[in-house]
Amino acid sequence: MKNQQCTRCIYDKRIPHISFNVDGVCNYCEQYDQLDTTYPTDEIGEQKLLEMVDQIKKDGKNKKYDLIIGVSGGCDSSYMVHLAVKKHSLRPLAVHFDNTYNTKIAVENIQRVLAKLNVDLYTHVVDNKEFSRISRSFFLASVPEIDTPTDLALAATLYSVAAKYGIKHIWEGHSFRTEGISPPGWFYMDAQYVQSVHSQYGDGKIQTLPQLKLLKWLKWMLWNGIKKHRPLYYMNYNKEETKAFLQKEYAWQWYGGHHMENRTSYFTNNYYLPKKFKIDLRWCEYSALVRSKQMSRDQALDLIGQPKQFDESILAEIKKRNQFSDMDWDRIMNSEPMHYTSHKTYKPTFEKYRFFFEILYKLGYVTFSFYQKFCVLKEKEQKSFPLFDEENLDS
């Protein structure tokens, strides 16, 4: 099969569920244009952001905090706190989920930004032994979603803290213009999936890891009225300019790459996914930057050809904390890649009640990417694992 590359971004035939129009532009670029229209960055977008802020202030009246912002020490979340306090005079509560793999730089970034802005911090620390048991289960299951327990625990922590303090709004630092949206089929996540994997490959016990169980999630949205917002969608957000600003204003430090402020994320993106599953998330990030004209296509093609940096000491730490010998690890890396469809998940429920979740999307409770990946795209369309496989192409 001959490879075909998008004439606009750097995606090619190896990306799952890709198609091309008559001009050779891929469907992901068309999706970007749809989002760009839905979330404008002109005067209309600015007005929508101001209306969001006004509603947040209204709902936060007579309360200690207006909104929740999840912080990791990364660029996007750090800027979110600055934006909330300095530009919009909001009173955020910063919330952090600690999976016990934070880097020193990330911790210092959180402390510096929050201290200068006088923002309170709420931290949930998972039991490191329990987290290692759950992580071990995901490695033994041979699935790519080893970061899913952390991602879902963060989301559950944000909702639970919002409910605890009567806060109705959560800000997320995601921007489709700078990091893109991963293709359907690369990753999946929900609480039943985590429980299923850990029950099959571990002891099944989850006590200190926050869980985003479906009924509890629906309660947080529909009973507590908690909404998530992505304000960067309405802004001309330039990643390099933001990093320079944070460094100057808060002595914030760059940690070397997207999601590299946490050692498990660093390990996942720079070692585990590319080596075992041939998934390189730089394709998403660089293509997004090309579409938003923050990087040239030639520059992106040059960068994607460069090997990813990796600190071998992190691999040693992963092996030690998950109790894997070198022989165990070789078996894991050489075992057949498995797909989430081998486990129990909420996916059939999301599909069955697609129109209900479409309403939640239109009301602002769930994101566009969640609705498209989890509710619209059918599970049966993802039965075979869609590896980013160069061996199947004649490039």
PyMOL commands that set and color helices and strands:
alter all, ss='L'
color gray80, all
select helices_A, chain A and resi 27-38+43-59+75-87+104-117+128-141+148-165+191-201+214-223+231-234+239-250+263-277+282-291+297-304+312-321+326-334+340-342+347-352+354-362+368-376+379-382+390-392
alter helices_A, ss='H'
color red, helices_A
select strands_A, chain A and resi 67-70+92-98+121-125+169-171+227-229
alter strands_A, ss='S'
color yellow, strands_A
deselect
rebuild
show_as cartoon
